[in-house]
Amino acid sequence: MIKKFIIALGGFVVLVLGLGAVKATQIKKAMSVAHVQPAASVTTYDAREIEWRSYIKAIGTLAPVEGVTLSADAAGQVVKIGVESGSTVKAGDLLVEIDASVETAQLAAAQARADLGKISLDRAQSLLGNNTVAKSEFDVADATYKQAMAEVTSIQATIDKKRIRAPFDGRVGIRLVNVGQYVSPGSPLLPLQKLDPIYVNFSVPQHQLASLSVGQKIVLTVDAAGAGSFEGAINAINSEVDAATRNVTVQATIGNPKEILRAGMFARVEVELPNAESVVVVPATAIAYASYGNSVFIVEKIKGPDGVEFLGVRQQPITIGTARGDLVSIVSGVKAGEQVVTAGVFKLRNGVPVQVNNAVQPSSNPAPKPSNT
């Protein structure tokens, strides 16, 4: 009985050892085969060299080429308002009329005295020619007539001051007086502004002054005016630098035929500099930002441990320059024509295989215009 048990135990031990040897052989064989990592799906972009013009960016305020708040030159009661608020007017149009009935009557009396003085002067001149009157009498008649004409001119000027007319073509704002209201000299009546063209005033640091010149092109964007931009040109550069801010004020003229732009609006200004530079650009999504340095993943053929080539990525440290829209310029690290990963960067590491799928790609627009949400 014991002998049979020993034989059975020995057979079991042999079986276990055999199975262990087979399993060890399988594990060793599996370990000898190189592990193949599945390829990661990525999108790519061919780095390209383009010319970028440099810009000076500033914040500006719109101002009218001509703009005033018309006021009363003489006291009196408003008897007529010749325009509606917001209407356009031409130079010379009557805007507001103040009561001048007293001055009109005074003008008629002064004109009558002037007419009489003219008759007296003509008579004295005729008699002087015949040596009938003394020269002194002629001088008195002449002075009397001139005094009467001066009085006519003075009263007429007072009447004209009570008829406020548009000094230039423009658009009237909201009037500040009503018919029947009494106004004093200097009382504001209504604003008037010329909006086409329109000025934009902005400031730039003093070290950028050498890059500016009259006639230089600018591009203006205004949030209140909706999508789109407006082009103009610099028409004046201030002759002095602000001692407090070390900035210089610049003024540019913008065409505004539809009067979309209004005085006082906030505006973003870009001044185009004359010199362009060639830069290598990639989308901003291609850059892996890190505290120890930025990098991109370049797609290229890589040779594996078994000598077989596959499509993989190489992590390349880079130095980035300026950004413009969705694109970033690369100062060093990437050459034009190299294929960089633009989506899926976060899941990559150096040397891993990839599969390129460019059916859907991130935006790479240097001047994107996202919808206002």
Phi, psi and omega in degrees: 000315180295323181296318180296322181294320180294320180296317180296318180296319179296319179297321180294319180296318179298319180297315179296317180296323178294314178298320179298320180294320178296316181295320179297322178295319179297316180296317180297321179293319180295323180289336180281344179271130182295137178281128181257116180280138179295145183286137177275139179275128183221162169253153185228166179214134177278114178303133183229154180260123180227168177263125177247127171275138179280152181229148168259122182257139182209166176254131183232172177231134180281143180218148181287149173296319173223127181203130180216160165252107183292140182229167181281133175272339182222154181281153176157182181262134179289122181251345182203138171241115190274353183222157174267154178300133177088358183276160177267147182225160175256158178301130179098348179294141178286125181257308182221139177238130178256145183306125180228031183296321180294314180295327178295319177293318177297325179295320179297318179294318180293324179293323177296319179294324178293321178296318178295318179298324179293319179297315181297321180293318179297320179295314181298323180293322178293316180291326179295325179293333178265007182058035180269329179239161179283156178300327180297323179293322176296320179297321179295316179297320180295315180294322180296319180293317179296322178295319179295319179293324177295322178295320177299314181297319180296314181292321178297322178296321178296318178296318180297325179294336179271002174242096185277120182245158180291124179283345180201166175293141179177194180242131180281140174274205179278122183294150185252001180227166178233161176298135181094349181280140177271132180238148177259164176303130181093353179293131179292139182250306179195150177274150177220128182223143173262119189254352178228111359284182180225150179268152165234126179254130180213166182238145176230153178299152185297330182288348178263002183298323182293342181272356184255149176205154178295136183094353181293140184286142173229157175236132186241134172234138182229121181300321183291342182267003180082195182291156178109166181228167182232137181257148179203195181213149178292130179246345180201143174236129184302146183279354179221156178262137178296120184292336182279318184255346185060031176248156177244138180275135181235144179235135178232155180252132182239133174290136184218058186297329180268002179055038175289322180277140180231151181300139179095350180292147173280138184218150172256131186242135173236120178261120182280122178277150187290332186270134177252151179231147178273128181225152173267128185237149173221159176297150180297332181289348181279346188267128173265104183278137180209155182293332181271358179142147180273156182206166172229164176252121181261129180275129180200171177284130181236139179267125181280177180300331180272006178086000181270132179279144176215163179278116182222191182235149175239124179283124186239118175296144183222164170242122185264154177251227182276158177250148177215106184066233181273356185255149177232134178277144181252118180285318179206152176114335181229137177255155177300136181097340178289143184265119182247150178283132181249340178221137183095014183298324187297336184261007185259159168214168188299127174090001182280149177286151180223160174236122185275127176223101184259027179297321177232125183236152174296157180293142177224051182262125180291343180223068182290151177231081181293152179292148181279110181254000000 
